[in-house]
Structures are given as structure tokens and as C-alpha cells.
Amino acid sequence: MKEGIFIGNGKTEPTTNMNIKTLVSLTELIQKRCTGTPSELAEKLGISERMVYKYIEDLKEEFNAPVKYSRSERTYFYDGEGHLHLFWEKEE
């Protein structure tokens, strides 16, 4: 079985089998505004360009992340203040 986490919207089947390491790398590159073009980003992450678009779509839809792309800067970025957190929070 492939390592990953399943992301879904709660209403349908999971949309993507996202590898957690790839997701963390992607979010860090977006935060630093140094993703490059989708093709360059695919190479950096070791995935296909099609999967780059799928990850970006899922960040927007499943995590409500305000991800946008700047053609002039050639990078994805978060439009607004905030952070995407993937962590365990202990219930008390």
C-alpha cells in the first residue's frame, strides 16, 4: 500500500491520495513563494504536473487554503494571512 493520507470533503469519496511529505514540502514552498511554474514545482516535488494541479485543487477545496498563482513572479502563494497546520491536538 502506498504511503499517504486520504483527503475528502466529507460528502464524497476521498479526492486524492496525498503523500504527507509531498504535502508538507508543497505548503512550505508556497509559504516561501518559491514554487516556480507548475512544471518546475512538479520536478521539485517528484510528482507529475497533473498531480501538482490536483494537490493545489485539494488545498483550496479541502483545506480552504487561499492559494493563487502569480504569472509575473512564477510562483504559487497564499493570498492573505494565515497558516495551514497539520498536527495532532490532544483533547482534554
KADA-V706127 format. One record per residue. PHI is phi in degrees with one decimal (999 if undefined). Layout:
phi->PHI
phi->PHI
This chain:
phi->999
phi->-74.6
phi->-73.2
phi->171.4
phi->-120.8
phi->-94.9
phi->-111.5
phi->-143.2
phi->-97.4
phi->85.1
phi->-107.1
phi->-130.3
phi->-65.3
phi->-53.6
phi->-87.0
phi->-148.0
phi->-93.0
phi->-92.2
phi->-77.3
phi->-61.4
phi->-66.2
phi->-66.1
phi->-61.8
phi->-63.8
phi->-60.9
phi->-61.2
phi->-64.7
phi->-66.7
phi->-65.3
phi->-64.7
phi->-60.1
phi->-82.1
phi->58.3
phi->-137.1
phi->-77.6
phi->78.9
phi->-69.6
phi->-54.9
phi->-64.9
phi->-65.5
phi->-64.0
phi->-58.0
phi->-64.7
phi->-60.6
phi->-90.2
phi->72.7
phi->-131.0
phi->-77.6
phi->-62.7
phi->-60.1
phi->-69.0
phi->-57.9
phi->-62.0
phi->-68.1
phi->-60.2
phi->-62.8
phi->-59.1
phi->-68.3
phi->-58.9
phi->-69.3
phi->-81.2
phi->-89.2
phi->-109.1
phi->55.5
phi->-79.1
phi->-80.7
phi->-83.8
phi->-133.2
phi->-121.9
phi->-105.1
phi->-68.1
phi->-69.7
phi->-91.0
phi->54.8
phi->-157.7
phi->-81.6
phi->-153.7
phi->-91.1
phi->-88.4
phi->126.3
phi->-82.6
phi->144.7
phi->-142.4
phi->-98.2
phi->-114.5
phi->-122.4
phi->-152.7
phi->-97.3
phi->-116.1
phi->-72.9
phi->-81.2
phi->-110.2
